[in-house]
Amino acid sequence: MSDMQAIADRVEIEALCGEITDAVMMRDYDRVASLFTPQGAMRWPHIGKEFVGREEIRAGIEWGQGLWEFFVQNVHPGIIRLNGDTALGRAYIQEFGRMRDGGSHLNYALYHDRYQRTPDGWRFSERVYEVRYRDSTPLPGSPNGRHALDIARP
């Protein structure tokens, strides 16, 4: 693999990671599902959930987001290990929000990712979520009354 191809692959994979975060935050479940290979998997071992295939992934993300009154996810780039048309990577996560049942949630976690080059570009073949720290102390603030979708879409 040429150095230029490796750079292009890394840029595309980083863009994929940014795209999925945006899709989740904007609650664009169809876009989330489209970022996985058809047989891709999303695994949340900390709550015993696993979604395989785009339909299950879409439904799982919608279900998960439906639990939140508000939710914020910050993603920090990790590593990418290229191997031809596949790659492994990690992304570092901070999430917080309040659940519809009133519970609060702050955590630091990792996504352990597997990527696959497809005719449509790089896609996730697997995402495994690993929580490293969780705090359920009630959040003292409140969400802004306006949702980003009410303001503008790029």
C-alpha positions in Angstrom: 0.0 0.0 0.0 1.4 3.4 -0.9 1.9 6.1 1.7 -0.7 8.3 -0.2 -3.3 5.4 -0.1 -2.7 4.9 3.6 -3.2 8.6 4.3 -6.4 8.6 2.2 -7.7 5.6 4.0 -7.0 7.1 7.4 -8.7 10.3 6.4 -11.8 8.4 5.2 -12.0 6.3 8.3 -11.7 9.4 10.6 -14.5 11.0 8.5 -16.6 7.8 9.0 -16.1 8.1 12.8 -17.2 11.8 12.6 -20.2 10.9 10.4 -21.6 8.3 12.8 -21.3 10.6 15.8 -23.1 13.3 13.9 -25.8 10.8 12.7 -26.4 9.6 16.3 -26.5 13.2 17.7 -28.9 14.3 15.0 -31.0 11.1 15.5 -30.6 10.2 11.8 -31.0 6.5 12.3 -31.1 5.6 8.6 -27.7 7.3 8.2 -26.3 5.5 11.2 -27.3 2.1 9.7 -25.9 3.1 6.3 -22.4 3.5 7.8 -22.2 -0.2 8.6 -21.6 -3.1 6.2 -24.8 -5.1 5.5 -23.7 -7.8 8.0 -22.2 -5.3 10.4 -22.6 -5.4 14.2 -23.0 -3.0 17.1 -22.3 -4.5 20.5 -23.0 -3.0 23.9 -21.8 -5.7 26.3 -22.3 -3.4 29.4 -26.1 -3.8 28.9 -26.1 -7.2 27.2 -27.3 -5.8 23.8 -26.1 -6.7 20.3 -27.5 -5.6 17.0 -26.4 -7.4 13.8 -27.3 -6.1 10.3 -28.4 -2.7 9.3 -32.1 -3.1 10.2 -31.2 -4.3 13.8 -28.6 -1.5 14.1 -31.1 1.1 13.1 -33.7 -0.2 15.5 -31.2 -0.5 18.3 -29.8 3.0 17.9 -33.4 4.4 17.8 -34.3 2.4 20.9 -31.2 3.6 22.7 -31.7 7.2 21.8 -35.4 7.0 22.8 -34.3 6.4 26.4 -32.7 9.8 26.7 -34.2 13.2 27.5 -31.0 14.6 26.2 -27.7 13.1 25.1 -24.3 14.5 24.2 -21.4 12.4 22.8 -17.9 13.7 22.4 -15.5 11.5 20.4 -11.8 11.7 20.4 -9.7 10.0 17.7 -7.8 6.9 18.7 -5.7 4.6 16.6 -6.2 3.1 13.2 -4.3 0.0 12.0 -4.7 -0.6 8.3 -4.5 -4.0 6.7 -5.5 -3.7 3.0 -9.3 -3.5 2.7 -9.8 -3.9 6.4 -8.7 -2.0 9.5 -8.9 -2.0 13.2 -9.3 1.1 15.3 -10.4 2.7 18.6 -12.2 5.9 19.4 -12.4 7.4 22.9 -15.8 8.6 24.1 -17.3 10.9 26.7 -21.0 10.9 27.0 -23.5 12.5 29.3 -27.2 13.1 29.5 -30.3 12.5 31.4 -32.6 9.5 30.8 -36.3 9.9 30.4 -36.7 8.0 33.7 -34.8 10.9 35.4 -31.5 9.1 35.8 -28.3 10.9 34.9 -25.4 9.4 33.0 -21.8 10.4 32.5 -19.3 8.0 31.2 -15.9 7.6 29.6 -15.7 4.7 27.1 -14.0 3.2 24.0 -15.3 2.0 20.8 -13.3 -1.0 19.5 -13.9 -0.8 15.7 -13.5 -3.0 12.7 -13.7 -1.3 9.3 -14.2 -2.7 5.8 -13.5 -1.0 2.5 -16.7 -1.3 0.4 -17.7 0.1 -3.1 -19.4 2.9 -1.1 -16.2 3.7 0.9 -15.1 2.6 4.4 -17.9 1.2 6.6 -18.0 -0.3 10.1 -18.1 -4.0 10.2 -18.2 -4.0 14.0 -18.4 -1.6 16.8 -18.0 -2.8 20.4 -18.6 -0.3 23.2 -16.6 -0.6 26.4 -17.5 1.6 29.3 -14.4 2.4 31.4 -16.0 4.8 33.9 -19.6 5.6 34.8 -21.1 8.2 37.1 -24.8 8.4 37.8 -24.7 11.5 40.0 -27.7 13.7 39.0 -26.8 16.4 36.5 -27.7 19.8 37.9 -28.2 21.6 34.6 -31.0 21.4 32.1 -31.0 21.0 28.3 -31.4 24.0 26.0 -35.1 24.0 24.9 -34.1 24.2 21.3 -32.9 21.1 19.4 -30.2 21.5 16.9 -32.5 20.4 14.1 -34.7 23.4 14.9 -31.8 25.7 14.3 -30.1 24.4 11.1 -28.9 21.4 9.2 -25.6 21.4 7.3 
